Amino acid sequence: MNARSLGDVRRTTRVFEYDRETGNVSEACRYFGITRKAHYKWQLGYRAKGEAGPVNSERCPQNLKLRIKPEIEEKILNLLRNYQFSQARIASYLARFHKIKISPGGVREVLVRNGINRLPRNTRTSSPGPSYKLYQ
C-alpha cells in the first residue's frame, strides 16, 4: 500500500468511528464533507475486503488512441537531436514543413516519455538554415 492508500484507509476508519459514535450517517457525512453515497460505497467495500476495501483502486485508463504516431515521434526526436530545437520551435517546424499539427505541449509529452525533455545547459540551439529569403 502506498501513502495515499494509507491516507484513504485512515480517513475512512475515522468516518466509520464517528458514524458509530453519533449513530447518524448524515451527520458523519456532513462533518467529513463526503456524500452518503460515498459513505455507503466505502462501507460495502469495508465489509467485503476489510481495511483494503475503501481504498480507491480505480486506475485512470490510458487512452492510446490519443497518443502521437511513432513516425511523428521519430521526427520530433530527430529535430531535437540534430538541431536542438525548443518545443515551440519543433511544433512550428512540423506545422510549416511537414503539415503536422501538434502543440508544444504535445511535443513536450513525447520528449518526457523518451526521457530527453531537457537539453544540457552548455548546448547551443541551432537552426537548419534560413527558411525565408530577405529581399533588399
DAFEN-V102233 format. One record per pair of residues at least 24 apart in sequence whose C-alpha atoms are under 8 Angstrom apart, sorted by the first residue. I is the first residue (numbers start at 1). J is the second residue. Records with the same first field share a line. If there is no record, write none. Layout:
BEGIN
I = J  J
END
This chain:
BEGIN
5 = 55  56
8 = 54  55  56
9 = 51  52  54  55
12 = 42  54
68 = 110
73 = 110
76 = 107  110
77 = 111
83 = 125  126  127  128
84 = 119  123  124  125  126
85 = 125  126  127
END
